[in-house]
Amino acid sequence: MIPQSLKPILWDVDLASLDVKKDKDFIIKRVADKGRWDDVVWLKTQYVIDDIIDVVKKSKNISKKTKNFWLTYV
């Protein structure tokens, strides 16, 4: 279940229609790039860090600043 606190960064989708497994890449990209610290904490409870890093590395829509954070954070 996606918390309502993520609505500001997932504004263009119906939270109830998102599936944490099926929409993993979309959710990780958005939260990793646009989320607040609390959102990142939630993200880490839902996905293993290797999955988060893989999505961040592959994404062309994530800022360099975000990529650097995630690559040095771990």
N, CA, C and O atoms as a CHARMM CRD file, in Angstrom:
* protein
*
  296
    1    1 MET  N      0.84000  -1.18400   0.00000 PROA 1      0.00000
    2    1 MET  CA     0.00000   0.00000   0.00000 PROA 1      0.00000
    3    1 MET  C      0.88200   1.24300   0.00000 PROA 1      0.00000
    4    1 MET  O      1.85300   1.34000   0.75000 PROA 1      0.00000
    5    2 ILE  N      0.52400   2.17000  -0.84400 PROA 2      0.00000
    6    2 ILE  CA     1.27600   3.41200  -0.97700 PROA 2      0.00000
    7    2 ILE  C      0.70600   4.43100   0.00400 PROA 2      0.00000
    8    2 ILE  O     -0.49800   4.68700  -0.00700 PROA 2      0.00000
    9    3 PRO  N      1.54500   5.01300   0.84700 PROA 3      0.00000
   10    3 PRO  CA     1.02600   5.98600   1.81800 PROA 3      0.00000
   11    3 PRO  C      0.57700   7.29000   1.14800 PROA 3      0.00000
   12    3 PRO  O      1.14000   7.70400   0.13500 PROA 3      0.00000
   13    4 GLN  N     -0.42200   7.91400   1.71600 PROA 4      0.00000
   14    4 GLN  CA    -0.94400   9.17700   1.19500 PROA 4      0.00000
   15    4 GLN  C      0.11000  10.28600   1.21300 PROA 4      0.00000
   16    4 GLN  O      0.01100  11.25200   0.45600 PROA 4      0.00000
   17    5 SER  N      1.10300  10.14700   2.06500 PROA 5      0.00000
   18    5 SER  CA     2.15400  11.16100   2.13600 PROA 5      0.00000
   19    5 SER  C      2.95000  11.26000   0.83200 PROA 5      0.00000
   20    5 SER  O      3.65500  12.24400   0.60800 PROA 5      0.00000
   21    6 LEU  N      2.83900  10.24300  -0.02700 PROA 6      0.00000
   22    6 LEU  CA     3.53700  10.26700  -1.30900 PROA 6      0.00000
   23    6 LEU  C      2.73700  10.94500  -2.41800 PROA 6      0.00000
   24    6 LEU  O      3.24100  11.11800  -3.52800 PROA 6      0.00000
   25    7 LYS  N      1.52100  11.32300  -2.13300 PROA 7      0.00000
   26    7 LYS  CA     0.65600  11.93900  -3.13900 PROA 7      0.00000
   27    7 LYS  C      1.29700  13.15000  -3.83100 PROA 7      0.00000
   28    7 LYS  O      1.15000  13.28600  -5.04600 PROA 7      0.00000
   29    8 PRO  N      1.99900  14.03200  -3.11100 PROA 8      0.00000
   30    8 PRO  CA     2.60200  15.17600  -3.80300 PROA 8      0.00000
   31    8 PRO  C      3.62500  14.80800  -4.87600 PROA 8      0.00000
   32    8 PRO  O      3.79600  15.55200  -5.84200 PROA 8      0.00000
   33    9 ILE  N      4.30100  13.68300  -4.72400 PROA 9      0.00000
   34    9 ILE  CA     5.27900  13.30000  -5.74600 PROA 9      0.00000
   35    9 ILE  C      4.72600  12.27400  -6.73600 PROA 9      0.00000
   36    9 ILE  O      5.32800  12.02200  -7.78000 PROA 9      0.00000
   37   10 LEU  N      3.58800  11.69100  -6.40300 PROA 10     0.00000
   38   10 LEU  CA     2.90800  10.76900  -7.31300 PROA 10     0.00000
   39   10 LEU  C      1.55400  11.36300  -7.71100 PROA 10     0.00000
   40   10 LEU  O      0.55800  10.65300  -7.84300 PROA 10     0.00000
   41   11 TRP  N      1.55100  12.65600  -7.89200 PROA 11     0.00000
   42   11 TRP  CA     0.33400  13.43400  -8.11400 PROA 11     0.00000
   43   11 TRP  C     -0.43800  13.02200  -9.36200 PROA 11     0.00000
   44   11 TRP  O     -1.65200  13.21400  -9.42800 PROA 11     0.00000
   45   12 ASP  N      0.24800  12.46300 -10.34300 PROA 12     0.00000
   46   12 ASP  CA    -0.38100  12.18200 -11.63900 PROA 12     0.00000
   47   12 ASP  C     -0.95000  10.76600 -11.76400 PROA 12     0.00000
   48   12 ASP  O     -1.42000  10.37500 -12.83300 PROA 12     0.00000
   49   13 VAL  N     -0.90500  10.00100 -10.67200 PROA 13     0.00000
   50   13 VAL  CA    -1.45100   8.64400 -10.69800 PROA 13     0.00000
   51   13 VAL  C     -2.35300   8.42700  -9.48900 PROA 13     0.00000
   52   13 VAL  O     -2.22900   9.09800  -8.46500 PROA 13     0.00000
   53   14 ASP  N     -3.25100   7.48400  -9.63800 PROA 14     0.00000
   54   14 ASP  CA    -4.12300   7.10100  -8.53000 PROA 14     0.00000
   55   14 ASP  C     -3.32700   6.16400  -7.62700 PROA 14     0.00000
   56   14 ASP  O     -2.94700   5.07300  -8.05100 PROA 14     0.00000
   57   15 LEU  N     -3.07400   6.57600  -6.39500 PROA 15     0.00000
   58   15 LEU  CA    -2.27700   5.76300  -5.48400 PROA 15     0.00000
   59   15 LEU  C     -2.86000   4.36400  -5.29900 PROA 15     0.00000
   60   15 LEU  O     -2.11600   3.39000  -5.17300 PROA 15     0.00000
   61   16 ALA  N     -4.17000   4.26500  -5.28400 PROA 16     0.00000
   62   16 ALA  CA    -4.82000   2.96900  -5.09100 PROA 16     0.00000
   63   16 ALA  C     -4.55200   2.01300  -6.25600 PROA 16     0.00000
   64   16 ALA  O     -4.62700   0.79600  -6.08800 PROA 16     0.00000
   65   17 SER  N     -4.24100   2.55500  -7.42600 PROA 17     0.00000
   66   17 SER  CA    -4.00000   1.70200  -8.59100 PROA 17     0.00000
   67   17 SER  C     -2.54900   1.23700  -8.68400 PROA 17     0.00000
   68   17 SER  O     -2.23400   0.34400  -9.46900 PROA 17     0.00000
   69   18 LEU  N     -1.67600   1.83100  -7.89700 PROA 18     0.00000
   70   18 LEU  CA    -0.27000   1.42700  -7.93900 PROA 18     0.00000
   71   18 LEU  C     -0.05300   0.12500  -7.17900 PROA 18     0.00000
   72   18 LEU  O     -0.63600  -0.10400  -6.11900 PROA 18     0.00000
   73   19 ASP  N      0.78000  -0.70000  -7.73600 PROA 19     0.00000
   74   19 ASP  CA     1.15700  -1.95600  -7.10200 PROA 19     0.00000
   75   19 ASP  C      2.65400  -1.86900  -6.78200 PROA 19     0.00000
   76   19 ASP  O      3.46700  -1.60600  -7.66800 PROA 19     0.00000
   77   20 VAL  N      3.00600  -2.08700  -5.53400 PROA 20     0.00000
   78   20 VAL  CA     4.39000  -1.93200  -5.08900 PROA 20     0.00000
   79   20 VAL  C      5.34300  -2.82300  -5.88300 PROA 20     0.00000
   80   20 VAL  O      6.48400  -2.43300  -6.13000 PROA 20     0.00000
   81   21 LYS  N      4.89800  -4.00000  -6.28300 PROA 21     0.00000
   82   21 LYS  CA     5.75900  -4.90800  -7.04900 PROA 21     0.00000
   83   21 LYS  C      5.75500  -4.58300  -8.53900 PROA 21     0.00000
   84   21 LYS  O      6.81300  -4.43400  -9.15000 PROA 21     0.00000
   85   22 LYS  N      4.57400  -4.47500  -9.11500 PROA 22     0.00000
   86   22 LYS  CA     4.46100  -4.24500 -10.55500 PROA 22     0.00000
   87   22 LYS  C      4.98100  -2.88000 -10.97800 PROA 22     0.00000
   88   22 LYS  O      5.55500  -2.74600 -12.05900 PROA 22     0.00000
   89   23 ASP  N      4.79100  -1.87700 -10.15200 PROA 23     0.00000
   90   23 ASP  CA     5.18300  -0.50700 -10.48700 PROA 23     0.00000
   91   23 ASP  C      6.46800  -0.08800  -9.78200 PROA 23     0.00000
   92   23 ASP  O      6.71400   1.09500  -9.54800 PROA 23     0.00000
   93   24 LYS  N      7.26900  -1.07300  -9.45300 PROA 24     0.00000
   94   24 LYS  CA     8.49300  -0.84700  -8.67400 PROA 24     0.00000
   95   24 LYS  C      9.38900   0.23000  -9.28400 PROA 24     0.00000
   96   24 LYS  O      9.78800   1.16100  -8.58500 PROA 24     0.00000
   97   25 ASP  N      9.71000   0.12000 -10.56200 PROA 25     0.00000
   98   25 ASP  CA    10.62700   1.07100 -11.18000 PROA 25     0.00000
   99   25 ASP  C     10.06900   2.49800 -11.13100 PROA 25     0.00000
  100   25 ASP  O     10.78400   3.44200 -10.79300 PROA 25     0.00000
  101   26 PHE  N      8.81200   2.63900 -11.46400 PROA 26     0.00000
  102   26 PHE  CA     8.17500   3.95900 -11.44700 PROA 26     0.00000
  103   26 PHE  C      8.22300   4.57000 -10.04800 PROA 26     0.00000
  104   26 PHE  O      8.59100   5.73300  -9.88400 PROA 26     0.00000
  105   27 ILE  N      7.85300   3.78800  -9.05700 PROA 27     0.00000
  106   27 ILE  CA     7.80500   4.27900  -7.67600 PROA 27     0.00000
  107   27 ILE  C      9.20800   4.63800  -7.19300 PROA 27     0.00000
  108   27 ILE  O      9.41100   5.69600  -6.59800 PROA 27     0.00000
  109   28 ILE  N     10.16600   3.76600  -7.44500 PROA 28     0.00000
  110   28 ILE  CA    11.53700   4.03600  -7.01000 PROA 28     0.00000
  111   28 ILE  C     12.07200   5.30300  -7.66800 PROA 28     0.00000
  112   28 ILE  O     12.64200   6.15900  -6.99100 PROA 28     0.00000
  113   29 LYS  N     11.89400   5.42900  -8.97600 PROA 29     0.00000
  114   29 LYS  CA    12.38500   6.62500  -9.68300 PROA 29     0.00000
  115   29 LYS  C     11.83400   7.90000  -9.06800 PROA 29     0.00000
  116   29 LYS  O     12.57900   8.83200  -8.76600 PROA 29     0.00000
  117   30 ARG  N     10.53000   7.92800  -8.88700 PROA 30     0.00000
  118   30 ARG  CA     9.87200   9.13600  -8.41200 PROA 30     0.00000
  119   30 ARG  C     10.28300   9.46900  -6.98000 PROA 30     0.00000
  120   30 ARG  O     10.62900  10.61000  -6.67500 PROA 30     0.00000
  121   31 VAL  N     10.24200   8.46700  -6.10600 PROA 31     0.00000
  122   31 VAL  CA    10.55000   8.71400  -4.69600 PROA 31     0.00000
  123   31 VAL  C     12.03900   9.02100  -4.51700 PROA 31     0.00000
  124   31 VAL  O     12.39800   9.91100  -3.74500 PROA 31     0.00000
  125   32 ALA  N     12.89900   8.29500  -5.22000 PROA 32     0.00000
  126   32 ALA  CA    14.33600   8.53600  -5.09500 PROA 32     0.00000
  127   32 ALA  C     14.70600   9.94200  -5.56200 PROA 32     0.00000
  128   32 ALA  O     15.59300  10.57400  -4.98800 PROA 32     0.00000
  129   33 ASP  N     14.04000  10.42600  -6.58500 PROA 33     0.00000
  130   33 ASP  CA    14.38500  11.72900  -7.15400 PROA 33     0.00000
  131   33 ASP  C     13.65200  12.89500  -6.50500 PROA 33     0.00000
  132   33 ASP  O     14.22400  13.97400  -6.34800 PROA 33     0.00000
  133   34 LYS  N     12.41000  12.69400  -6.13000 PROA 34     0.00000
  134   34 LYS  CA    11.58500  13.81400  -5.66600 PROA 34     0.00000
  135   34 LYS  C     11.16600  13.73400  -4.19900 PROA 34     0.00000
  136   34 LYS  O     10.61900  14.69400  -3.65600 PROA 34     0.00000
  137   35 GLY  N     11.42100  12.59800  -3.56100 PROA 35     0.00000
  138   35 GLY  CA    10.92100  12.38300  -2.21300 PROA 35     0.00000
  139   35 GLY  C     11.67100  13.12800  -1.12700 PROA 35     0.00000
  140   35 GLY  O     12.82800  13.51600  -1.29200 PROA 35     0.00000
  141   36 ARG  N     10.98500  13.31500  -0.02000 PROA 36     0.00000
  142   36 ARG  CA    11.59200  13.87800   1.18400 PROA 36     0.00000
  143   36 ARG  C     12.26200  12.73700   1.94800 PROA 36     0.00000
  144   36 ARG  O     12.13800  11.57400   1.56300 PROA 36     0.00000
  145   37 TRP  N     12.95900  13.06300   3.01100 PROA 37     0.00000
  146   37 TRP  CA    13.66400  12.03500   3.76100 PROA 37     0.00000
  147   37 TRP  C     12.71300  10.94100   4.24800 PROA 37     0.00000
  148   37 TRP  O     13.03200   9.75600   4.15100 PROA 37     0.00000
  149   38 ASP  N     11.55200  11.32900   4.77000 PROA 38     0.00000
  150   38 ASP  CA    10.57100  10.33700   5.23600 PROA 38     0.00000
  151   38 ASP  C     10.13100   9.40800   4.10000 PROA 38     0.00000
  152   38 ASP  O      9.88300   8.22300   4.32400 PROA 38     0.00000
  153   39 ASP  N     10.03500   9.94500   2.89700 PROA 39     0.00000
  154   39 ASP  CA     9.65700   9.13400   1.73800 PROA 39     0.00000
  155   39 ASP  C     10.75900   8.12700   1.40400 PROA 39     0.00000
  156   39 ASP  O     10.48000   6.98300   1.04500 PROA 39     0.00000
  157   40 VAL  N     11.99200   8.55900   1.52500 PROA 40     0.00000
  158   40 VAL  CA    13.13200   7.68200   1.27400 PROA 40     0.00000
  159   40 VAL  C     13.17600   6.55700   2.31100 PROA 40     0.00000
  160   40 VAL  O     13.47300   5.40900   1.98200 PROA 40     0.00000
  161   41 VAL  N     12.87900   6.89800   3.55300 PROA 41     0.00000
  162   41 VAL  CA    12.82400   5.87800   4.60800 PROA 41     0.00000
  163   41 VAL  C     11.76000   4.83700   4.25400 PROA 41     0.00000
  164   41 VAL  O     12.00300   3.63700   4.38100 PROA 41     0.00000
  165   42 TRP  N     10.58900   5.28700   3.81300 PROA 42     0.00000
  166   42 TRP  CA     9.53200   4.35900   3.39500 PROA 42     0.00000
  167   42 TRP  C     10.02500   3.49900   2.22200 PROA 42     0.00000
  168   42 TRP  O      9.81400   2.28600   2.20000 PROA 42     0.00000
  169   43 LEU  N     10.67800   4.13800   1.25700 PROA 43     0.00000
  170   43 LEU  CA    11.17500   3.42200   0.07800 PROA 43     0.00000
  171   43 LEU  C     12.09100   2.27000   0.48800 PROA 43     0.00000
  172   43 LEU  O     12.00900   1.17400  -0.06600 PROA 43     0.00000
  173   44 LYS  N     12.95600   2.52700   1.45400 PROA 44     0.00000
  174   44 LYS  CA    13.89500   1.50700   1.91100 PROA 44     0.00000
  175   44 LYS  C     13.20800   0.37900   2.68000 PROA 44     0.00000
  176   44 LYS  O     13.77900  -0.70200   2.82600 PROA 44     0.00000
  177   45 THR  N     12.00300   0.61200   3.16700 PROA 45     0.00000
  178   45 THR  CA    11.26400  -0.46900   3.82200 PROA 45     0.00000
  179   45 THR  C     10.55000  -1.35200   2.80000 PROA 45     0.00000
  180   45 THR  O     10.17500  -2.48400   3.10500 PROA 45     0.00000
  181   46 GLN  N     10.36600  -0.83600   1.60200 PROA 46     0.00000
  182   46 GLN  CA     9.63300  -1.56500   0.57000 PROA 46     0.00000
  183   46 GLN  C     10.53500  -2.34600  -0.38200 PROA 46     0.00000
  184   46 GLN  O     10.14100  -3.38800  -0.90500 PROA 46     0.00000
  185   47 TYR  N     11.73500  -1.84200  -0.60200 PROA 47     0.00000
  186   47 TYR  CA    12.63400  -2.43600  -1.59800 PROA 47     0.00000
  187   47 TYR  C     14.03100  -2.60500  -1.01400 PROA 47     0.00000
  188   47 TYR  O     14.46800  -1.82800  -0.16400 PROA 47     0.00000
  189   48 VAL  N     14.71700  -3.63200  -1.48600 PROA 48     0.00000
  190   48 VAL  CA    16.11100  -3.81700  -1.06200 PROA 48     0.00000
  191   48 VAL  C     16.96000  -2.74500  -1.73400 PROA 48     0.00000
  192   48 VAL  O     16.64700  -2.28400  -2.83100 PROA 48     0.00000
  193   49 ILE  N     18.01800  -2.36500  -1.07100 PROA 49     0.00000
  194   49 ILE  CA    18.84000  -1.26300  -1.55900 PROA 49     0.00000
  195   49 ILE  C     19.41700  -1.54600  -2.94200 PROA 49     0.00000
  196   49 ILE  O     19.58200  -0.61900  -3.73600 PROA 49     0.00000
  197   50 ASP  N     19.72400  -2.79200  -3.24600 PROA 50     0.00000
  198   50 ASP  CA    20.26100  -3.13400  -4.56900 PROA 50     0.00000
  199   50 ASP  C     19.25200  -2.83500  -5.67800 PROA 50     0.00000
  200   50 ASP  O     19.63600  -2.39200  -6.76000 PROA 50     0.00000
  201   51 ASP  N     17.97000  -3.07300  -5.41600 PROA 51     0.00000
  202   51 ASP  CA    16.93400  -2.74600  -6.40400 PROA 51     0.00000
  203   51 ASP  C     16.84400  -1.23800  -6.61200 PROA 51     0.00000
  204   51 ASP  O     16.71200  -0.76600  -7.74200 PROA 51     0.00000
  205   52 ILE  N     16.91500  -0.49300  -5.52300 PROA 52     0.00000
  206   52 ILE  CA    16.84800   0.96900  -5.62100 PROA 52     0.00000
  207   52 ILE  C     18.02500   1.48700  -6.44000 PROA 52     0.00000
  208   52 ILE  O     17.84600   2.30000  -7.34600 PROA 52     0.00000
  209   53 ILE  N     19.22300   1.01900  -6.12200 PROA 53     0.00000
  210   53 ILE  CA    20.42800   1.45700  -6.83900 PROA 53     0.00000
  211   53 ILE  C     20.34400   1.09400  -8.32000 PROA 53     0.00000
  212   53 ILE  O     20.68900   1.91200  -9.17200 PROA 53     0.00000
  213   54 ASP  N     19.89700  -0.10200  -8.63500 PROA 54     0.00000
  214   54 ASP  CA    19.76800  -0.52300 -10.03500 PROA 54     0.00000
  215   54 ASP  C     18.83600   0.39400 -10.81100 PROA 54     0.00000
  216   54 ASP  O     19.15700   0.81100 -11.92400 PROA 54     0.00000
  217   55 VAL  N     17.68900   0.70700 -10.23200 PROA 55     0.00000
  218   55 VAL  CA    16.72600   1.58000 -10.90600 PROA 55     0.00000
  219   55 VAL  C     17.31000   2.98200 -11.07400 PROA 55     0.00000
  220   55 VAL  O     17.17700   3.58600 -12.13800 PROA 55     0.00000
  221   56 VAL  N     17.94500   3.49300 -10.04600 PROA 56     0.00000
  222   56 VAL  CA    18.53700   4.83200 -10.11900 PROA 56     0.00000
  223   56 VAL  C     19.62800   4.87500 -11.19500 PROA 56     0.00000
  224   56 VAL  O     19.69200   5.83100 -11.96800 PROA 56     0.00000
  225   57 LYS  N     20.46500   3.87200 -11.24800 PROA 57     0.00000
  226   57 LYS  CA    21.54400   3.82700 -12.24900 PROA 57     0.00000
  227   57 LYS  C     20.99500   3.78800 -13.67200 PROA 57     0.00000
  228   57 LYS  O     21.51900   4.46400 -14.55800 PROA 57     0.00000
  229   58 LYS  N     19.94200   3.00100 -13.89700 PROA 58     0.00000
  230   58 LYS  CA    19.38300   2.81800 -15.24100 PROA 58     0.00000
  231   58 LYS  C     18.55400   3.99700 -15.72300 PROA 58     0.00000
  232   58 LYS  O     18.42800   4.21800 -16.92800 PROA 58     0.00000
  233   59 SER  N     17.99200   4.74800 -14.80000 PROA 59     0.00000
  234   59 SER  CA    17.04800   5.78700 -15.16900 PROA 59     0.00000
  235   59 SER  C     17.72400   6.96600 -15.85800 PROA 59     0.00000
  236   59 SER  O     18.77800   7.44100 -15.43500 PROA 59     0.00000
  237   60 LYS  N     17.08800   7.42100 -16.92500 PROA 60     0.00000
  238   60 LYS  CA    17.56500   8.61300 -17.62500 PROA 60     0.00000
  239   60 LYS  C     16.82100   9.85600 -17.14000 PROA 60     0.00000
  240   60 LYS  O     17.15800  10.97600 -17.52400 PROA 60     0.00000
  241   61 ASN  N     15.80900   9.65500 -16.29400 PROA 61     0.00000
  242   61 ASN  CA    14.98500  10.77100 -15.82000 PROA 61     0.00000
  243   61 ASN  C     15.32900  11.21900 -14.41100 PROA 61     0.00000
  244   61 ASN  O     14.64000  12.06900 -13.84800 PROA 61     0.00000
  245   62 ILE  N     16.36500  10.67100 -13.84300 PROA 62     0.00000
  246   62 ILE  CA    16.76300  11.04100 -12.48700 PROA 62     0.00000
  247   62 ILE  C     17.95600  11.98600 -12.58500 PROA 62     0.00000
  248   62 ILE  O     18.87100  11.77100 -13.38100 PROA 62     0.00000
  249   63 SER  N     17.93400  13.01400 -11.78000 PROA 63     0.00000
  250   63 SER  CA    18.99900  14.01300 -11.83300 PROA 63     0.00000
  251   63 SER  C     20.34800  13.42700 -11.43600 PROA 63     0.00000
  252   63 SER  O     20.41700  12.43000 -10.71700 PROA 63     0.00000
  253   64 LYS  N     21.41400  14.05700 -11.91100 PROA 64     0.00000
  254   64 LYS  CA    22.76500  13.63000 -11.55100 PROA 64     0.00000
  255   64 LYS  C     22.98100  13.75200 -10.04900 PROA 64     0.00000
  256   64 LYS  O     23.65700  12.92400  -9.43700 PROA 64     0.00000
  257   65 LYS  N     22.41200  14.77200  -9.47600 PROA 65     0.00000
  258   65 LYS  CA    22.53000  14.99100  -8.03300 PROA 65     0.00000
  259   65 LYS  C     21.94600  13.80000  -7.26700 PROA 65     0.00000
  260   65 LYS  O     22.54000  13.32400  -6.30000 PROA 65     0.00000
  261   66 THR  N     20.78300  13.32700  -7.70700 PROA 66     0.00000
  262   66 THR  CA    20.14800  12.17800  -7.06500 PROA 66     0.00000
  263   66 THR  C     20.97600  10.92200  -7.26900 PROA 66     0.00000
  264   66 THR  O     21.17600  10.15300  -6.32900 PROA 66     0.00000
  265   67 LYS  N     21.46000  10.70400  -8.48600 PROA 67     0.00000
  266   67 LYS  CA    22.28700   9.52700  -8.74000 PROA 67     0.00000
  267   67 LYS  C     23.52000   9.53500  -7.85000 PROA 67     0.00000
  268   67 LYS  O     23.86800   8.51300  -7.25800 PROA 67     0.00000
  269   68 ASN  N     24.17900  10.67800  -7.75400 PROA 68     0.00000
  270   68 ASN  CA    25.35600  10.77500  -6.89600 PROA 68     0.00000
  271   68 ASN  C     25.03000  10.48200  -5.44600 PROA 68     0.00000
  272   68 ASN  O     25.79400   9.80800  -4.75600 PROA 68     0.00000
  273   69 PHE  N     23.89500  10.98700  -4.98300 PROA 69     0.00000
  274   69 PHE  CA    23.47700  10.71200  -3.59500 PROA 69     0.00000
  275   69 PHE  C     23.35800   9.21800  -3.36800 PROA 69     0.00000
  276   69 PHE  O     23.94200   8.68000  -2.42700 PROA 69     0.00000
  277   70 TRP  N     22.60600   8.54900  -4.22300 PROA 70     0.00000
  278   70 TRP  CA    22.34900   7.11800  -4.03100 PROA 70     0.00000
  279   70 TRP  C     23.61500   6.29700  -4.21300 PROA 70     0.00000
  280   70 TRP  O     23.78500   5.29000  -3.52600 PROA 70     0.00000
  281   71 LEU  N     24.49800   6.68500  -5.10100 PROA 71     0.00000
  282   71 LEU  CA    25.70900   5.90900  -5.31800 PROA 71     0.00000
  283   71 LEU  C     26.72700   6.10200  -4.19200 PROA 71     0.00000
  284   71 LEU  O     27.53700   5.21200  -3.93400 PROA 71     0.00000
  285   72 THR  N     26.69200   7.24100  -3.52800 PROA 72     0.00000
  286   72 THR  CA    27.61400   7.46400  -2.41400 PROA 72     0.00000
  287   72 THR  C     26.97700   7.12400  -1.07000 PROA 72     0.00000
  288   72 THR  O     27.67700   6.89200  -0.08400 PROA 72     0.00000
  289   73 TYR  N     25.66900   7.09600  -1.04100 PROA 73     0.00000
  290   73 TYR  CA    24.92200   6.78900   0.19500 PROA 73     0.00000
  291   73 TYR  C     25.14800   5.36700   0.63800 PROA 73     0.00000
  292   73 TYR  O     25.20400   5.07600   1.83200 PROA 73     0.00000
  293   74 VAL  N     25.27600   4.49300  -0.31600 PROA 74     0.00000
  294   74 VAL  CA    25.39100   3.06200  -0.00800 PROA 74     0.00000
  295   74 VAL  C     26.84200   2.64100   0.03900 PROA 74     0.00000
  296   74 VAL  O     27.13700   1.47100   0.28500 PROA 74     0.00000
